[in-house]
């Protein structure tokens, strides 16, 4: 009788632990999907960091500066939300090797694609 109660208790404990583990795995998967969705939305939506901002600042880019260094500088100045989003956008748009040294007026009201076009001296119909 005692052995039977112990085996039932053990079975209930194991079922509870497996259920808890499954719930935790499910929560991690959901969180991963939500994070990936938000990153993709911001990356492919090409939205400005702060659309309502009219603030601008001078950003100087030296000769030979990599897209990663530019992204870090822009993130520090709060021109872009995330260096990783900016780097991904630069690679998607194939801007990574076209950065031109100079001083540029940039702000958080510009989208990452607009910033890339400015620092690469690319003129487009939208920016004229």
Rosetta constraint file for C-alpha pairs under 8 A:
AtomPair CA 1 CA 5 HARMONIC 6.41 0.50
AtomPair CA 2 CA 6 HARMONIC 6.24 0.50
AtomPair CA 3 CA 7 HARMONIC 6.20 0.50
AtomPair CA 4 CA 8 HARMONIC 6.24 0.50
AtomPair CA 5 CA 9 HARMONIC 6.11 0.50
AtomPair CA 6 CA 10 HARMONIC 6.11 0.50
AtomPair CA 7 CA 11 HARMONIC 6.11 0.50
AtomPair CA 8 CA 12 HARMONIC 6.19 0.50
AtomPair CA 9 CA 13 HARMONIC 6.12 0.50
AtomPair CA 10 CA 14 HARMONIC 6.21 0.50
AtomPair CA 11 CA 15 HARMONIC 6.16 0.50
AtomPair CA 12 CA 16 HARMONIC 6.08 0.50
AtomPair CA 13 CA 17 HARMONIC 6.17 0.50
AtomPair CA 14 CA 18 HARMONIC 6.13 0.50
AtomPair CA 15 CA 19 HARMONIC 6.10 0.50
AtomPair CA 16 CA 20 HARMONIC 6.13 0.50
AtomPair CA 17 CA 21 HARMONIC 6.11 0.50
AtomPair CA 18 CA 22 HARMONIC 6.11 0.50
AtomPair CA 19 CA 23 HARMONIC 6.20 0.50
AtomPair CA 20 CA 24 HARMONIC 6.24 0.50
AtomPair CA 21 CA 25 HARMONIC 6.22 0.50
AtomPair CA 22 CA 26 HARMONIC 6.12 0.50
AtomPair CA 23 CA 27 HARMONIC 6.18 0.50
AtomPair CA 24 CA 28 HARMONIC 6.24 0.50
AtomPair CA 25 CA 29 HARMONIC 6.22 0.50
AtomPair CA 26 CA 30 HARMONIC 6.21 0.50
AtomPair CA 27 CA 31 HARMONIC 6.11 0.50
AtomPair CA 28 CA 32 HARMONIC 6.09 0.50
AtomPair CA 29 CA 33 HARMONIC 6.21 0.50
AtomPair CA 30 CA 34 HARMONIC 6.17 0.50
AtomPair CA 31 CA 35 HARMONIC 6.13 0.50
AtomPair CA 32 CA 36 HARMONIC 6.13 0.50
AtomPair CA 33 CA 37 HARMONIC 6.06 0.50
AtomPair CA 34 CA 38 HARMONIC 6.25 0.50
AtomPair CA 35 CA 39 HARMONIC 6.20 0.50
AtomPair CA 36 CA 40 HARMONIC 6.08 0.50
AtomPair CA 37 CA 41 HARMONIC 5.96 0.50
AtomPair CA 38 CA 42 HARMONIC 6.18 0.50
AtomPair CA 39 CA 43 HARMONIC 6.04 0.50
AtomPair CA 39 CA 85 HARMONIC 7.53 0.50
AtomPair CA 40 CA 44 HARMONIC 5.87 0.50
AtomPair CA 40 CA 45 HARMONIC 7.80 0.50
AtomPair CA 41 CA 45 HARMONIC 5.42 0.50
AtomPair CA 42 CA 46 HARMONIC 6.04 0.50
AtomPair CA 42 CA 47 HARMONIC 6.44 0.50
AtomPair CA 42 CA 85 HARMONIC 7.53 0.50
AtomPair CA 43 CA 47 HARMONIC 7.96 0.50
AtomPair CA 43 CA 85 HARMONIC 5.91 0.50
AtomPair CA 43 CA 88 HARMONIC 7.36 0.50
AtomPair CA 43 CA 89 HARMONIC 6.35 0.50
AtomPair CA 44 CA 89 HARMONIC 7.87 0.50
AtomPair CA 46 CA 111 HARMONIC 5.79 0.50
AtomPair CA 46 CA 112 HARMONIC 6.27 0.50
AtomPair CA 46 CA 113 HARMONIC 6.55 0.50
AtomPair CA 47 CA 51 HARMONIC 7.60 0.50
AtomPair CA 47 CA 110 HARMONIC 7.93 0.50
AtomPair CA 47 CA 111 HARMONIC 5.14 0.50
AtomPair CA 47 CA 112 HARMONIC 7.26 0.50
AtomPair CA 48 CA 80 HARMONIC 7.50 0.50
AtomPair CA 48 CA 108 HARMONIC 6.21 0.50
AtomPair CA 48 CA 109 HARMONIC 5.36 0.50
AtomPair CA 48 CA 110 HARMONIC 5.07 0.50
AtomPair CA 48 CA 111 HARMONIC 3.89 0.50
AtomPair CA 48 CA 112 HARMONIC 6.62 0.50
AtomPair CA 49 CA 79 HARMONIC 6.96 0.50
AtomPair CA 49 CA 80 HARMONIC 5.48 0.50
AtomPair CA 49 CA 81 HARMONIC 5.34 0.50
AtomPair CA 49 CA 108 HARMONIC 5.20 0.50
AtomPair CA 49 CA 109 HARMONIC 6.42 0.50
AtomPair CA 49 CA 110 HARMONIC 7.36 0.50
AtomPair CA 49 CA 111 HARMONIC 6.93 0.50
AtomPair CA 50 CA 108 HARMONIC 5.18 0.50
AtomPair CA 50 CA 109 HARMONIC 5.19 0.50
AtomPair CA 50 CA 110 HARMONIC 7.95 0.50
AtomPair CA 51 CA 108 HARMONIC 7.02 0.50
AtomPair CA 51 CA 109 HARMONIC 4.57 0.50
AtomPair CA 51 CA 110 HARMONIC 7.23 0.50
AtomPair CA 52 CA 109 HARMONIC 6.38 0.50
AtomPair CA 53 CA 107 HARMONIC 7.69 0.50
AtomPair CA 53 CA 108 HARMONIC 6.30 0.50
AtomPair CA 53 CA 109 HARMONIC 5.09 0.50
AtomPair CA 54 CA 107 HARMONIC 7.20 0.50
AtomPair CA 54 CA 108 HARMONIC 7.73 0.50
AtomPair CA 54 CA 109 HARMONIC 6.12 0.50
AtomPair CA 55 CA 107 HARMONIC 5.74 0.50
AtomPair CA 55 CA 108 HARMONIC 7.08 0.50
AtomPair CA 55 CA 109 HARMONIC 7.42 0.50
AtomPair CA 56 CA 105 HARMONIC 6.18 0.50
AtomPair CA 56 CA 106 HARMONIC 5.31 0.50
AtomPair CA 56 CA 107 HARMONIC 4.27 0.50
AtomPair CA 56 CA 108 HARMONIC 7.44 0.50
AtomPair CA 57 CA 105 HARMONIC 5.43 0.50
AtomPair CA 57 CA 106 HARMONIC 5.56 0.50
AtomPair CA 57 CA 107 HARMONIC 6.11 0.50
AtomPair CA 58 CA 103 HARMONIC 6.41 0.50
AtomPair CA 58 CA 104 HARMONIC 5.49 0.50
AtomPair CA 58 CA 105 HARMONIC 4.60 0.50
AtomPair CA 58 CA 106 HARMONIC 6.39 0.50
AtomPair CA 59 CA 103 HARMONIC 5.52 0.50
AtomPair CA 59 CA 104 HARMONIC 5.18 0.50
AtomPair CA 59 CA 105 HARMONIC 6.23 0.50
AtomPair CA 59 CA 106 HARMONIC 6.77 0.50
AtomPair CA 60 CA 101 HARMONIC 7.62 0.50
AtomPair CA 60 CA 102 HARMONIC 5.76 0.50
AtomPair CA 60 CA 103 HARMONIC 4.21 0.50
AtomPair CA 60 CA 104 HARMONIC 6.30 0.50
AtomPair CA 61 CA 65 HARMONIC 6.67 0.50
AtomPair CA 61 CA 70 HARMONIC 7.26 0.50
AtomPair CA 61 CA 100 HARMONIC 7.65 0.50
AtomPair CA 61 CA 101 HARMONIC 5.01 0.50
AtomPair CA 61 CA 102 HARMONIC 5.29 0.50
AtomPair CA 61 CA 103 HARMONIC 6.16 0.50
AtomPair CA 61 CA 104 HARMONIC 7.95 0.50
AtomPair CA 62 CA 101 HARMONIC 5.05 0.50
AtomPair CA 62 CA 102 HARMONIC 6.56 0.50
AtomPair CA 63 CA 100 HARMONIC 7.23 0.50
AtomPair CA 63 CA 101 HARMONIC 4.85 0.50
AtomPair CA 63 CA 102 HARMONIC 7.88 0.50
AtomPair CA 64 CA 101 HARMONIC 7.53 0.50
AtomPair CA 65 CA 69 HARMONIC 6.25 0.50
AtomPair CA 65 CA 70 HARMONIC 6.80 0.50
AtomPair CA 65 CA 99 HARMONIC 7.85 0.50
AtomPair CA 65 CA 101 HARMONIC 7.71 0.50
AtomPair CA 66 CA 70 HARMONIC 6.35 0.50
AtomPair CA 66 CA 96 HARMONIC 7.49 0.50
AtomPair CA 66 CA 99 HARMONIC 7.93 0.50
AtomPair CA 67 CA 71 HARMONIC 6.03 0.50
AtomPair CA 67 CA 87 HARMONIC 6.56 0.50
AtomPair CA 67 CA 90 HARMONIC 7.52 0.50
AtomPair CA 67 CA 96 HARMONIC 5.59 0.50
AtomPair CA 67 CA 97 HARMONIC 7.90 0.50
AtomPair CA 67 CA 99 HARMONIC 7.54 0.50
AtomPair CA 68 CA 72 HARMONIC 6.23 0.50
AtomPair CA 68 CA 83 HARMONIC 7.57 0.50
AtomPair CA 68 CA 87 HARMONIC 6.45 0.50
AtomPair CA 69 CA 73 HARMONIC 6.24 0.50
AtomPair CA 70 CA 74 HARMONIC 6.11 0.50
AtomPair CA 71 CA 75 HARMONIC 6.07 0.50
AtomPair CA 71 CA 80 HARMONIC 7.92 0.50
AtomPair CA 71 CA 82 HARMONIC 7.95 0.50
AtomPair CA 71 CA 83 HARMONIC 4.78 0.50
AtomPair CA 71 CA 84 HARMONIC 7.64 0.50
AtomPair CA 71 CA 86 HARMONIC 6.13 0.50
AtomPair CA 71 CA 87 HARMONIC 6.40 0.50
AtomPair CA 72 CA 76 HARMONIC 6.16 0.50
AtomPair CA 72 CA 83 HARMONIC 5.69 0.50
AtomPair CA 73 CA 77 HARMONIC 6.26 0.50
AtomPair CA 74 CA 78 HARMONIC 6.09 0.50
AtomPair CA 74 CA 79 HARMONIC 5.15 0.50
AtomPair CA 74 CA 80 HARMONIC 5.81 0.50
AtomPair CA 74 CA 83 HARMONIC 7.43 0.50
AtomPair CA 75 CA 79 HARMONIC 5.95 0.50
AtomPair CA 75 CA 80 HARMONIC 5.23 0.50
AtomPair CA 75 CA 81 HARMONIC 6.30 0.50
AtomPair CA 75 CA 82 HARMONIC 5.99 0.50
AtomPair CA 75 CA 83 HARMONIC 5.71 0.50
AtomPair CA 78 CA 108 HARMONIC 6.78 0.50
AtomPair CA 79 CA 106 HARMONIC 7.07 0.50
AtomPair CA 79 CA 107 HARMONIC 5.17 0.50
AtomPair CA 79 CA 108 HARMONIC 4.26 0.50
AtomPair CA 79 CA 109 HARMONIC 7.91 0.50
AtomPair CA 80 CA 86 HARMONIC 7.06 0.50
AtomPair CA 80 CA 108 HARMONIC 6.06 0.50
AtomPair CA 80 CA 112 HARMONIC 7.09 0.50
AtomPair CA 81 CA 85 HARMONIC 7.62 0.50
AtomPair CA 82 CA 86 HARMONIC 6.41 0.50
AtomPair CA 83 CA 87 HARMONIC 6.06 0.50
AtomPair CA 84 CA 88 HARMONIC 6.06 0.50
AtomPair CA 85 CA 89 HARMONIC 6.06 0.50
AtomPair CA 86 CA 90 HARMONIC 6.08 0.50
AtomPair CA 86 CA 112 HARMONIC 6.00 0.50
AtomPair CA 87 CA 91 HARMONIC 6.26 0.50
AtomPair CA 88 CA 92 HARMONIC 6.09 0.50
AtomPair CA 89 CA 93 HARMONIC 6.06 0.50
AtomPair CA 89 CA 112 HARMONIC 6.79 0.50
AtomPair CA 89 CA 113 HARMONIC 6.89 0.50
AtomPair CA 90 CA 94 HARMONIC 5.89 0.50
AtomPair CA 90 CA 95 HARMONIC 4.96 0.50
AtomPair CA 90 CA 96 HARMONIC 5.52 0.50
AtomPair CA 90 CA 112 HARMONIC 7.94 0.50
AtomPair CA 90 CA 113 HARMONIC 7.48 0.50
AtomPair CA 90 CA 116 HARMONIC 6.63 0.50
AtomPair CA 91 CA 95 HARMONIC 6.13 0.50
AtomPair CA 91 CA 96 HARMONIC 5.75 0.50
AtomPair CA 93 CA 113 HARMONIC 7.67 0.50
AtomPair CA 95 CA 99 HARMONIC 6.83 0.50
AtomPair CA 95 CA 116 HARMONIC 6.51 0.50
AtomPair CA 95 CA 117 HARMONIC 7.83 0.50
AtomPair CA 95 CA 120 HARMONIC 7.04 0.50
AtomPair CA 98 CA 120 HARMONIC 5.38 0.50
AtomPair CA 99 CA 116 HARMONIC 7.89 0.50
AtomPair CA 99 CA 119 HARMONIC 5.72 0.50
AtomPair CA 99 CA 120 HARMONIC 4.52 0.50
AtomPair CA 99 CA 121 HARMONIC 7.90 0.50
AtomPair CA 100 CA 119 HARMONIC 6.01 0.50
AtomPair CA 100 CA 120 HARMONIC 5.28 0.50
AtomPair CA 100 CA 121 HARMONIC 6.92 0.50
AtomPair CA 101 CA 119 HARMONIC 7.76 0.50
AtomPair CA 102 CA 119 HARMONIC 7.97 0.50
AtomPair CA 104 CA 118 HARMONIC 7.55 0.50
AtomPair CA 104 CA 119 HARMONIC 6.97 0.50
AtomPair CA 106 CA 110 HARMONIC 7.20 0.50
AtomPair CA 106 CA 115 HARMONIC 7.03 0.50
AtomPair CA 110 CA 114 HARMONIC 5.96 0.50
AtomPair CA 110 CA 115 HARMONIC 6.30 0.50
AtomPair CA 111 CA 115 HARMONIC 6.27 0.50
AtomPair CA 112 CA 116 HARMONIC 6.14 0.50
AtomPair CA 113 CA 117 HARMONIC 6.25 0.50
AtomPair CA 114 CA 118 HARMONIC 6.20 0.50
AtomPair CA 115 CA 119 HARMONIC 6.21 0.50
AtomPair CA 116 CA 120 HARMONIC 5.99 0.50
AtomPair CA 117 CA 121 HARMONIC 5.91 0.50
AtomPair CA 117 CA 122 HARMONIC 4.87 0.50
AtomPair CA 117 CA 123 HARMONIC 7.08 0.50
AtomPair CA 118 CA 122 HARMONIC 6.25 0.50
AtomPair CA 118 CA 123 HARMONIC 7.84 0.50
AtomPair CA 123 CA 127 HARMONIC 6.64 0.50
AtomPair CA 123 CA 128 HARMONIC 7.25 0.50
AtomPair CA 124 CA 128 HARMONIC 6.62 0.50
